[in-house]
Amino acid sequence: MGQKAARGATRVEPIDLARARARRGTETPMGEAMRRSLARLVASVTARWQGHEPEIAILAAITLMLAVAAIFAGADLLFTLMVVLVAAVTIWSPWRQPE
């Protein structure tokens, strides 16, 4: 390590793990609001589909994976997003009353 850094080279500082761990719990107000909104949405969906949470989670995950695969395969982005929106509304099912 006795070599000098080349002129104009950027020095990379080591990561301070203690400071990184202390900052890990801090969130921005927008991030906190998004997290709360998502939690409310998940709570409303699980209330509508009580007892079917694993099936809903599997449907949502498969829909997302198929959408990503379709986009990577060259499918039209707008059409793919429209199909994902229809699937999401079907899973959300605002017309279904909680049991």
Biopython code that builds the backbone (N, CA, C, O; Angstrom):
import numpy as np
from Bio.PDB.StructureBuilder import StructureBuilder

atoms = [
    (1, "MET", "N", (0.808, -1.187, 0.000)),
    (1, "MET", "CA", (0.000, 0.000, 0.000)),
    (1, "MET", "C", (0.854, 1.254, 0.000)),
    (1, "MET", "O", (0.345, 2.357, 0.199)),
    (2, "GLY", "N", (2.134, 1.093, -0.220)),
    (2, "GLY", "CA", (3.024, 2.226, -0.200)),
    (2, "GLY", "C", (3.014, 2.998, -1.513)),
    (2, "GLY", "O", (3.753, 3.972, -1.655)),
    (3, "GLN", "N", (2.182, 2.580, -2.486)),
    (3, "GLN", "CA", (2.150, 3.264, -3.760)),
    (3, "GLN", "C", (1.298, 4.520, -3.664)),
    (3, "GLN", "O", (0.287, 4.541, -2.963)),
    (4, "LYS", "N", (1.705, 5.556, -4.363)),
    (4, "LYS", "CA", (0.928, 6.790, -4.403)),
    (4, "LYS", "C", (-0.179, 6.643, -5.425)),
    (4, "LYS", "O", (-0.032, 5.952, -6.433)),
    (5, "ALA", "N", (-1.316, 7.321, -5.140)),
    (5, "ALA", "CA", (-2.426, 7.299, -6.079)),
    (5, "ALA", "C", (-2.074, 8.117, -7.304)),
    (5, "ALA", "O", (-1.370, 9.121, -7.209)),
    (6, "ALA", "N", (-2.560, 7.691, -8.441)),
    (6, "ALA", "CA", (-2.299, 8.414, -9.683)),
    (6, "ALA", "C", (-2.943, 9.790, -9.612)),
    (6, "ALA", "O", (-3.984, 9.971, -8.980)),
    (7, "ARG", "N", (-2.325, 10.736, -10.254)),
    (7, "ARG", "CA", (-2.819, 12.110, -10.244)),
    (7, "ARG", "C", (-4.235, 12.155, -10.838)),
    (7, "ARG", "O", (-4.472, 11.623, -11.922)),
    (8, "GLY", "N", (-5.165, 12.786, -10.131)),
    (8, "GLY", "CA", (-6.538, 12.905, -10.583)),
    (8, "GLY", "C", (-7.404, 11.704, -10.240)),
    (8, "GLY", "O", (-8.597, 11.707, -10.543)),
    (9, "ALA", "N", (-6.841, 10.683, -9.619)),
    (9, "ALA", "CA", (-7.622, 9.503, -9.259)),
    (9, "ALA", "C", (-8.495, 9.816, -8.052)),
    (9, "ALA", "O", (-8.086, 10.559, -7.159)),
    (10, "THR", "N", (-9.671, 9.261, -8.026)),
    (10, "THR", "CA", (-10.597, 9.467, -6.925)),
    (10, "THR", "C", (-10.300, 8.468, -5.826)),
    (10, "THR", "O", (-10.160, 7.271, -6.074)),
    (11, "ARG", "N", (-10.207, 8.976, -4.611)),
    (11, "ARG", "CA", (-9.958, 8.102, -3.470)),
    (11, "ARG", "C", (-11.294, 7.570, -2.971)),
    (11, "ARG", "O", (-12.232, 8.338, -2.758)),
    (12, "VAL", "N", (-11.381, 6.271, -2.787)),
    (12, "VAL", "CA", (-12.603, 5.635, -2.306)),
    (12, "VAL", "C", (-12.461, 5.424, -0.807)),
    (12, "VAL", "O", (-11.551, 4.743, -0.336)),
    (13, "GLU", "N", (-13.389, 6.028, -0.070)),
    (13, "GLU", "CA", (-13.377, 5.895, 1.390)),
    (13, "GLU", "C", (-14.062, 4.597, 1.792)),
    (13, "GLU", "O", (-15.035, 4.198, 1.152)),
    (14, "PRO", "N", (-13.580, 3.930, 2.833)),
    (14, "PRO", "CA", (-14.265, 2.714, 3.302)),
    (14, "PRO", "C", (-15.625, 3.071, 3.903)),
    (14, "PRO", "O", (-15.833, 4.184, 4.386)),
    (15, "ILE", "N", (-16.524, 2.127, 3.865)),
    (15, "ILE", "CA", (-17.872, 2.343, 4.390)),
    (15, "ILE", "C", (-17.834, 2.291, 5.912)),
    (15, "ILE", "O", (-17.277, 1.363, 6.498)),
    (16, "ASP", "N", (-18.429, 3.289, 6.540)),
    (16, "ASP", "CA", (-18.551, 3.309, 7.993)),
    (16, "ASP", "C", (-19.812, 2.511, 8.351)),
    (16, "ASP", "O", (-20.922, 3.037, 8.277)),
    (17, "LEU", "N", (-19.640, 1.245, 8.739)),
    (17, "LEU", "CA", (-20.782, 0.372, 8.984)),
    (17, "LEU", "C", (-21.658, 0.848, 10.126)),
    (17, "LEU", "O", (-22.880, 0.710, 10.067)),
    (18, "ALA", "N", (-21.055, 1.406, 11.162)),
    (18, "ALA", "CA", (-21.850, 1.880, 12.300)),
    (18, "ALA", "C", (-22.781, 3.007, 11.859)),
    (18, "ALA", "O", (-23.950, 3.031, 12.244)),
    (19, "ARG", "N", (-22.272, 3.940, 11.056)),
    (19, "ARG", "CA", (-23.101, 5.044, 10.587)),
    (19, "ARG", "C", (-24.165, 4.549, 9.609)),
    (19, "ARG", "O", (-25.290, 5.047, 9.618)),
    (20, "ALA", "N", (-23.821, 3.573, 8.766)),
    (20, "ALA", "CA", (-24.792, 3.021, 7.824)),
    (20, "ALA", "C", (-25.913, 2.298, 8.558)),
    (20, "ALA", "O", (-27.074, 2.398, 8.160)),
    (21, "ARG", "N", (-25.588, 1.578, 9.616)),
    (21, "ARG", "CA", (-26.621, 0.888, 10.403)),
    (21, "ARG", "C", (-27.513, 1.879, 11.117)),
    (21, "ARG", "O", (-28.716, 1.644, 11.238)),
    (22, "ALA", "N", (-26.954, 2.991, 11.598)),
    (22, "ALA", "CA", (-27.749, 3.999, 12.290)),
    (22, "ALA", "C", (-28.704, 4.698, 11.329)),
    (22, "ALA", "O", (-29.814, 5.061, 11.720)),
    (23, "ARG", "N", (-28.292, 4.892, 10.075)),
    (23, "ARG", "CA", (-29.131, 5.581, 9.098)),
    (23, "ARG", "C", (-30.151, 4.661, 8.452)),
    (23, "ARG", "O", (-31.083, 5.142, 7.806)),
    (24, "ARG", "N", (-30.004, 3.366, 8.607)),
    (24, "ARG", "CA", (-30.869, 2.410, 7.926)),
    (24, "ARG", "C", (-32.342, 2.617, 8.281)),
    (24, "ARG", "O", (-33.203, 2.430, 7.421)),
    (25, "GLY", "N", (-32.652, 2.991, 9.499)),
    (25, "GLY", "CA", (-34.038, 3.141, 9.929)),
    (25, "GLY", "C", (-34.687, 4.435, 9.489)),
    (25, "GLY", "O", (-35.903, 4.576, 9.617)),
    (26, "THR", "N", (-33.929, 5.379, 8.980)),
    (26, "THR", "CA", (-34.504, 6.657, 8.587)),
    (26, "THR", "C", (-35.123, 6.554, 7.208)),
    (26, "THR", "O", (-34.540, 5.969, 6.295)),
    (27, "GLU", "N", (-36.313, 7.128, 7.064)),
    (27, "GLU", "CA", (-37.006, 7.138, 5.794)),
    (27, "GLU", "C", (-37.414, 8.559, 5.452)),
    (27, "GLU", "O", (-37.555, 9.410, 6.331)),
    (28, "THR", "N", (-37.597, 8.798, 4.193)),
    (28, "THR", "CA", (-38.104, 10.094, 3.773)),
    (28, "THR", "C", (-39.607, 10.123, 4.018)),
    (28, "THR", "O", (-40.240, 9.068, 4.082)),
    (29, "PRO", "N", (-40.192, 11.317, 4.156)),
    (29, "PRO", "CA", (-41.649, 11.384, 4.352)),
    (29, "PRO", "C", (-42.421, 10.743, 3.199)),
    (29, "PRO", "O", (-43.456, 10.113, 3.415)),
    (30, "MET", "N", (-41.919, 10.904, 1.978)),
    (30, "MET", "CA", (-42.601, 10.301, 0.830)),
    (30, "MET", "C", (-42.520, 8.774, 0.893)),
    (30, "MET", "O", (-43.497, 8.091, 0.588)),
    (31, "GLY", "N", (-41.379, 8.243, 1.279)),
    (31, "GLY", "CA", (-41.230, 6.799, 1.413)),
    (31, "GLY", "C", (-42.133, 6.240, 2.498)),
    (31, "GLY", "O", (-42.723, 5.171, 2.341)),
    (32, "GLU", "N", (-42.234, 6.969, 3.596)),
    (32, "GLU", "CA", (-43.117, 6.545, 4.690)),
    (32, "GLU", "C", (-44.573, 6.577, 4.242)),
    (32, "GLU", "O", (-45.335, 5.667, 4.566)),
    (33, "ALA", "N", (-44.970, 7.608, 3.504)),
    (33, "ALA", "CA", (-46.348, 7.708, 3.019)),
    (33, "ALA", "C", (-46.664, 6.588, 2.036)),
    (33, "ALA", "O", (-47.758, 6.024, 2.067)),
    (34, "MET", "N", (-45.715, 6.265, 1.168)),
    (34, "MET", "CA", (-45.925, 5.166, 0.217)),
    (34, "MET", "C", (-46.049, 3.835, 0.945)),
    (34, "MET", "O", (-46.873, 2.995, 0.583)),
    (35, "ARG", "N", (-45.224, 3.645, 1.978)),
    (35, "ARG", "CA", (-45.288, 2.407, 2.747)),
    (35, "ARG", "C", (-46.634, 2.273, 3.448)),
    (35, "ARG", "O", (-47.224, 1.192, 3.468)),
    (36, "ARG", "N", (-47.127, 3.389, 4.033)),
    (36, "ARG", "CA", (-48.430, 3.346, 4.704)),
    (36, "ARG", "C", (-49.559, 3.085, 3.714)),
    (36, "ARG", "O", (-50.483, 2.331, 4.019)),
    (37, "SER", "N", (-49.496, 3.704, 2.520)),
    (37, "SER", "CA", (-50.524, 3.486, 1.501)),
    (37, "SER", "C", (-50.543, 2.036, 1.048)),
    (37, "SER", "O", (-51.608, 1.435, 0.904)),
    (38, "LEU", "N", (-49.366, 1.479, 0.826)),
    (38, "LEU", "CA", (-49.275, 0.081, 0.415)),
    (38, "LEU", "C", (-49.804, -0.842, 1.519)),
    (38, "LEU", "O", (-50.475, -1.833, 1.228)),
    (39, "ALA", "N", (-49.509, -0.523, 2.768)),
    (39, "ALA", "CA", (-50.006, -1.337, 3.889)),
    (39, "ALA", "C", (-51.529, -1.288, 3.957)),
    (39, "ALA", "O", (-52.169, -2.307, 4.218)),
    (40, "ARG", "N", (-52.120, -0.103, 3.722)),
    (40, "ARG", "CA", (-53.589, 0.011, 3.721)),
    (40, "ARG", "C", (-54.195, -0.782, 2.563)),
    (40, "ARG", "O", (-55.230, -1.428, 2.727)),
    (41, "LEU", "N", (-53.553, -0.733, 1.396)),
    (41, "LEU", "CA", (-54.049, -1.472, 0.245)),
    (41, "LEU", "C", (-53.986, -2.973, 0.495)),
    (41, "LEU", "O", (-54.936, -3.694, 0.189)),
    (42, "VAL", "N", (-52.888, -3.443, 1.042)),
    (42, "VAL", "CA", (-52.748, -4.870, 1.364)),
    (42, "VAL", "C", (-53.791, -5.280, 2.399)),
    (42, "VAL", "O", (-54.374, -6.359, 2.297)),
    (43, "ALA", "N", (-54.032, -4.425, 3.397)),
    (43, "ALA", "CA", (-55.039, -4.743, 4.417)),
    (43, "ALA", "C", (-56.431, -4.838, 3.812)),
    (43, "ALA", "O", (-57.207, -5.718, 4.184)),
    (44, "SER", "N", (-56.759, -3.940, 2.880)),
    (44, "SER", "CA", (-58.095, -3.987, 2.273)),
    (44, "SER", "C", (-58.254, -5.216, 1.375)),
    (44, "SER", "O", (-59.323, -5.826, 1.340)),
    (45, "VAL", "N", (-57.191, -5.580, 0.650)),
    (45, "VAL", "CA", (-57.274, -6.768, -0.210)),
    (45, "VAL", "C", (-57.395, -8.028, 0.632)),
    (45, "VAL", "O", (-58.182, -8.918, 0.308)),
    (46, "THR", "N", (-56.622, -8.112, 1.711)),
    (46, "THR", "CA", (-56.719, -9.313, 2.554)),
    (46, "THR", "C", (-58.064, -9.379, 3.269)),
    (46, "THR", "O", (-58.541, -10.474, 3.568)),
    (47, "ALA", "N", (-58.688, -8.232, 3.552)),
    (47, "ALA", "CA", (-60.026, -8.247, 4.152)),
    (47, "ALA", "C", (-61.054, -8.757, 3.146)),
    (47, "ALA", "O", (-61.981, -9.478, 3.516)),
    (48, "ARG", "N", (-60.892, -8.386, 1.874)),
    (48, "ARG", "CA", (-61.831, -8.849, 0.846)),
    (48, "ARG", "C", (-61.669, -10.337, 0.541)),
    (48, "ARG", "O", (-62.650, -11.027, 0.264)),
    (49, "TRP", "N", (-60.444, -10.825, 0.591)),
    (49, "TRP", "CA", (-60.157, -12.200, 0.229)),
    (49, "TRP", "C", (-59.686, -12.987, 1.457)),
    (49, "TRP", "O", (-58.699, -13.719, 1.391)),
    (50, "GLN", "N", (-60.381, -12.833, 2.544)),
    (50, "GLN", "CA", (-59.994, -13.479, 3.795)),
    (50, "GLN", "C", (-59.907, -14.996, 3.625)),
    (50, "GLN", "O", (-60.839, -15.638, 3.142)),
    (51, "GLY", "N", (-58.774, -15.546, 4.030)),
    (51, "GLY", "CA", (-58.550, -16.977, 3.903)),
    (51, "GLY", "C", (-57.905, -17.370, 2.577)),
    (51, "GLY", "O", (-57.564, -18.536, 2.379)),
    (52, "HIS", "N", (-57.735, -16.414, 1.671)),
    (52, "HIS", "CA", (-57.152, -16.709, 0.356)),
    (52, "HIS", "C", (-55.872, -15.907, 0.117)),
    (52, "HIS", "O", (-55.512, -15.650, -1.032)),
    (53, "GLU", "N", (-55.191, -15.514, 1.178)),
    (53, "GLU", "CA", (-53.989, -14.678, 1.038)),
    (53, "GLU", "C", (-52.887, -15.346, 0.212)),
    (53, "GLU", "O", (-52.277, -14.678, -0.623)),
    (54, "PRO", "N", (-52.607, -16.640, 0.413)),
    (54, "PRO", "CA", (-51.545, -17.265, -0.403)),
    (54, "PRO", "C", (-51.864, -17.247, -1.896)),
    (54, "PRO", "O", (-50.980, -17.003, -2.716)),
    (55, "GLU", "N", (-53.123, -17.505, -2.250)),
    (55, "GLU", "CA", (-53.503, -17.497, -3.659)),
    (55, "GLU", "C", (-53.360, -16.108, -4.262)),
    (55, "GLU", "O", (-52.891, -15.965, -5.391)),
    (56, "ILE", "N", (-53.760, -15.083, -3.515)),
    (56, "ILE", "CA", (-53.657, -13.709, -4.002)),
    (56, "ILE", "C", (-52.187, -13.324, -4.174)),
    (56, "ILE", "O", (-51.827, -12.687, -5.164)),
    (57, "ALA", "N", (-51.342, -13.703, -3.224)),
    (57, "ALA", "CA", (-49.916, -13.388, -3.327)),
    (57, "ALA", "C", (-49.295, -14.080, -4.537)),
    (57, "ALA", "O", (-48.487, -13.482, -5.249)),
    (58, "ILE", "N", (-49.666, -15.330, -4.771)),
    (58, "ILE", "CA", (-49.141, -16.070, -5.923)),
    (58, "ILE", "C", (-49.615, -15.436, -7.226)),
    (58, "ILE", "O", (-48.823, -15.269, -8.153)),
    (59, "LEU", "N", (-50.906, -15.077, -7.311)),
    (59, "LEU", "CA", (-51.421, -14.432, -8.519)),
    (59, "LEU", "C", (-50.708, -13.114, -8.798)),
    (59, "LEU", "O", (-50.354, -12.829, -9.942)),
    (60, "ALA", "N", (-50.497, -12.316, -7.765)),
    (60, "ALA", "CA", (-49.820, -11.026, -7.943)),
    (60, "ALA", "C", (-48.376, -11.225, -8.399)),
    (60, "ALA", "O", (-47.908, -10.534, -9.304)),
    (61, "ALA", "N", (-47.675, -12.159, -7.780)),
    (61, "ALA", "CA", (-46.276, -12.393, -8.140)),
    (61, "ALA", "C", (-46.154, -12.935, -9.564)),
    (61, "ALA", "O", (-45.285, -12.495, -10.318)),
    (62, "ILE", "N", (-47.007, -13.878, -9.938)),
    (62, "ILE", "CA", (-46.961, -14.445, -11.286)),
    (62, "ILE", "C", (-47.318, -13.392, -12.328)),
    (62, "ILE", "O", (-46.711, -13.345, -13.398)),
    (63, "THR", "N", (-48.305, -12.545, -12.019)),
    (63, "THR", "CA", (-48.672, -11.470, -12.947)),
    (63, "THR", "C", (-47.493, -10.545, -13.177)),
    (63, "THR", "O", (-47.215, -10.164, -14.315)),
    (64, "LEU", "N", (-46.801, -10.181, -12.114)),
    (64, "LEU", "CA", (-45.642, -9.301, -12.241)),
    (64, "LEU", "C", (-44.516, -9.977, -13.037)),
    (64, "LEU", "O", (-43.900, -9.350, -13.899)),
    (65, "MET", "N", (-44.255, -11.245, -12.747)),
    (65, "MET", "CA", (-43.198, -11.954, -13.471)),
    (65, "MET", "C", (-43.525, -12.086, -14.955)),
    (65, "MET", "O", (-42.649, -11.903, -15.800)),
    (66, "LEU", "N", (-44.775, -12.401, -15.280)),
    (66, "LEU", "CA", (-45.159, -12.526, -16.683)),
    (66, "LEU", "C", (-45.087, -11.179, -17.400)),
    (66, "LEU", "O", (-44.722, -11.121, -18.574)),
    (67, "ALA", "N", (-45.431, -10.100, -16.704)),
    (67, "ALA", "CA", (-45.341, -8.772, -17.310)),
    (67, "ALA", "C", (-43.890, -8.422, -17.633)),
    (67, "ALA", "O", (-43.592, -7.919, -18.716)),
    (68, "VAL", "N", (-43.000, -8.687, -16.698)),
    (68, "VAL", "CA", (-41.576, -8.414, -16.941)),
    (68, "VAL", "C", (-41.058, -9.274, -18.084)),
    (68, "VAL", "O", (-40.314, -8.788, -18.936)),
    (69, "ALA", "N", (-41.439, -10.538, -18.112)),
    (69, "ALA", "CA", (-41.001, -11.430, -19.195)),
    (69, "ALA", "C", (-41.536, -10.954, -20.543)),
    (69, "ALA", "O", (-40.827, -10.998, -21.548)),
    (70, "ALA", "N", (-42.789, -10.498, -20.562)),
    (70, "ALA", "CA", (-43.381, -10.016, -21.814)),
    (70, "ALA", "C", (-42.665, -8.772, -22.319)),
    (70, "ALA", "O", (-42.403, -8.645, -23.515)),
    (71, "ILE", "N", (-42.346, -7.853, -21.409)),
    (71, "ILE", "CA", (-41.644, -6.631, -21.812)),
    (71, "ILE", "C", (-40.253, -6.969, -22.333)),
    (71, "ILE", "O", (-39.827, -6.425, -23.351)),
    (72, "PHE", "N", (-39.538, -7.864, -21.645)),
    (72, "PHE", "CA", (-38.208, -8.263, -22.111)),
    (72, "PHE", "C", (-38.269, -9.014, -23.441)),
    (72, "PHE", "O", (-37.314, -8.978, -24.217)),
    (73, "ALA", "N", (-39.387, -9.693, -23.707)),
    (73, "ALA", "CA", (-39.530, -10.430, -24.958)),
    (73, "ALA", "C", (-39.926, -9.517, -26.113)),
    (73, "ALA", "O", (-39.987, -9.956, -27.261)),
    (74, "GLY", "N", (-40.194, -8.253, -25.813)),
    (74, "GLY", "CA", (-40.495, -7.303, -26.870)),
    (74, "GLY", "C", (-41.955, -6.962, -27.030)),
    (74, "GLY", "O", (-42.332, -6.364, -28.038)),
    (75, "ALA", "N", (-42.788, -7.315, -26.079)),
    (75, "ALA", "CA", (-44.203, -6.966, -26.166)),
    (75, "ALA", "C", (-44.369, -5.459, -26.019)),
    (75, "ALA", "O", (-43.520, -4.782, -25.440)),
    (76, "ASP", "N", (-45.461, -4.951, -26.546)),
    (76, "ASP", "CA", (-45.753, -3.528, -26.458)),
    (76, "ASP", "C", (-45.921, -3.133, -24.987)),
    (76, "ASP", "O", (-46.687, -3.755, -24.251)),
    (77, "LEU", "N", (-45.203, -2.104, -24.576)),
    (77, "LEU", "CA", (-45.203, -1.679, -23.171)),
    (77, "LEU", "C", (-46.583, -1.232, -22.718)),
    (77, "LEU", "O", (-47.030, -1.616, -21.637)),
    (78, "LEU", "N", (-47.265, -0.426, -23.524)),
    (78, "LEU", "CA", (-48.576, 0.089, -23.145)),
    (78, "LEU", "C", (-49.594, -1.047, -22.993)),
    (78, "LEU", "O", (-50.369, -1.071, -22.037)),
    (79, "PHE", "N", (-49.582, -1.974, -23.934)),
    (79, "PHE", "CA", (-50.514, -3.109, -23.859)),
    (79, "PHE", "C", (-50.217, -3.971, -22.629)),
    (79, "PHE", "O", (-51.135, -4.405, -21.933)),
    (80, "THR", "N", (-48.933, -4.213, -22.367)),
    (80, "THR", "CA", (-48.557, -5.028, -21.205)),
    (80, "THR", "C", (-48.994, -4.356, -19.914)),
    (80, "THR", "O", (-49.541, -5.012, -19.027)),
    (81, "LEU", "N", (-48.760, -3.061, -19.801)),
    (81, "LEU", "CA", (-49.184, -2.341, -18.590)),
    (81, "LEU", "C", (-50.701, -2.326, -18.440)),
    (81, "LEU", "O", (-51.214, -2.369, -17.322)),
    (82, "MET", "N", (-51.420, -2.265, -19.560)),
    (82, "MET", "CA", (-52.878, -2.303, -19.501)),
    (82, "MET", "C", (-53.355, -3.662, -18.977)),
    (82, "MET", "O", (-54.267, -3.726, -18.153)),
    (83, "VAL", "N", (-52.742, -4.735, -19.452)),
    (83, "VAL", "CA", (-53.116, -6.076, -18.981)),
    (83, "VAL", "C", (-52.794, -6.233, -17.492)),
    (83, "VAL", "O", (-53.580, -6.816, -16.745)),
    (84, "VAL", "N", (-51.644, -5.715, -17.061)),
    (84, "VAL", "CA", (-51.279, -5.780, -15.640)),
    (84, "VAL", "C", (-52.273, -4.968, -14.806)),
    (84, "VAL", "O", (-52.648, -5.384, -13.709)),
    (85, "LEU", "N", (-52.699, -3.817, -15.319)),
    (85, "LEU", "CA", (-53.686, -3.000, -14.601)),
    (85, "LEU", "C", (-55.010, -3.748, -14.449)),
    (85, "LEU", "O", (-55.624, -3.711, -13.383)),
    (86, "VAL", "N", (-55.448, -4.421, -15.501)),
    (86, "VAL", "CA", (-56.687, -5.212, -15.427)),
    (86, "VAL", "C", (-56.534, -6.326, -14.391)),
    (86, "VAL", "O", (-57.449, -6.566, -13.604)),
    (87, "ALA", "N", (-55.399, -6.999, -14.383)),
    (87, "ALA", "CA", (-55.165, -8.062, -13.396)),
    (87, "ALA", "C", (-55.136, -7.496, -11.989)),
    (87, "ALA", "O", (-55.686, -8.098, -11.068)),
    (88, "ALA", "N", (-54.498, -6.339, -11.810)),
    (88, "ALA", "CA", (-54.426, -5.732, -10.477)),
    (88, "ALA", "C", (-55.804, -5.323, -9.980)),
    (88, "ALA", "O", (-56.117, -5.521, -8.806)),
    (89, "VAL", "N", (-56.635, -4.754, -10.856)),
    (89, "VAL", "CA", (-57.997, -4.375, -10.454)),
    (89, "VAL", "C", (-58.818, -5.607, -10.126)),
    (89, "VAL", "O", (-59.642, -5.583, -9.212)),
    (90, "THR", "N", (-58.599, -6.683, -10.865)),
    (90, "THR", "CA", (-59.319, -7.930, -10.582)),
    (90, "THR", "C", (-58.924, -8.489, -9.221)),
    (90, "THR", "O", (-59.777, -8.953, -8.465)),
    (91, "ILE", "N", (-57.633, -8.445, -8.912)),
    (91, "ILE", "CA", (-57.186, -8.915, -7.594)),
    (91, "ILE", "C", (-57.700, -7.986, -6.500)),
    (91, "ILE", "O", (-58.132, -8.445, -5.443)),
    (92, "TRP", "N", (-57.651, -6.675, -6.758)),
    (92, "TRP", "CA", (-58.103, -5.693, -5.766)),
    (92, "TRP", "C", (-59.607, -5.823, -5.562)),
    (92, "TRP", "O", (-60.088, -5.703, -4.436)),
    (93, "SER", "N", (-60.347, -6.062, -6.623)),
    (93, "SER", "CA", (-61.797, -6.279, -6.668)),
    (93, "SER", "C", (-62.580, -5.344, -5.748)),
    (93, "SER", "O", (-63.073, -5.770, -4.704)),
    (94, "PRO", "N", (-62.694, -4.082, -6.128)),
    (94, "PRO", "CA", (-63.426, -3.140, -5.278)),
    (94, "PRO", "C", (-64.911, -3.450, -5.181)),
    (94, "PRO", "O", (-65.571, -2.963, -4.263)),
    (95, "TRP", "N", (-65.455, -4.237, -6.089)),
    (95, "TRP", "CA", (-66.863, -4.581, -6.043)),
    (95, "TRP", "C", (-67.166, -5.686, -5.034)),
    (95, "TRP", "O", (-68.324, -5.902, -4.679)),
    (96, "ARG", "N", (-66.141, -6.378, -4.578)),
    (96, "ARG", "CA", (-66.343, -7.471, -3.616)),
    (96, "ARG", "C", (-66.315, -6.921, -2.206)),
    (96, "ARG", "O", (-65.385, -6.203, -1.839)),
    (97, "GLN", "N", (-67.317, -7.247, -1.413)),
    (97, "GLN", "CA", (-67.400, -6.776, -0.039)),
    (97, "GLN", "C", (-66.602, -7.680, 0.883)),
    (97, "GLN", "O", (-66.594, -8.897, 0.696)),
    (98, "PRO", "N", (-65.917, -7.097, 1.894)),
    (98, "PRO", "CA", (-65.200, -7.950, 2.861)),
    (98, "PRO", "C", (-66.170, -8.888, 3.572)),
    (98, "PRO", "O", (-67.308, -8.528, 3.872)),
    (99, "GLU", "N", (-65.690, -10.088, 3.830)),
    (99, "GLU", "CA", (-66.542, -11.101, 4.488)),
    (99, "GLU", "C", (-66.622, -10.858, 5.970)),
    (99, "GLU", "O", (-67.290, -11.606, 6.683)),
]
sb = StructureBuilder()
sb.init_structure("model")
sb.init_model(0)
sb.init_chain("A")
sb.init_seg("    ")
for serial, (resi, resn, name, xyz) in enumerate(atoms, 1):
    if name == "N":
        sb.init_residue(resn, " ", resi, " ")
    sb.init_atom(name, np.array(xyz, "f"), 0.0, 1.0, " ", f" {name:<3s}", serial, name[0])
structure = sb.get_structure()
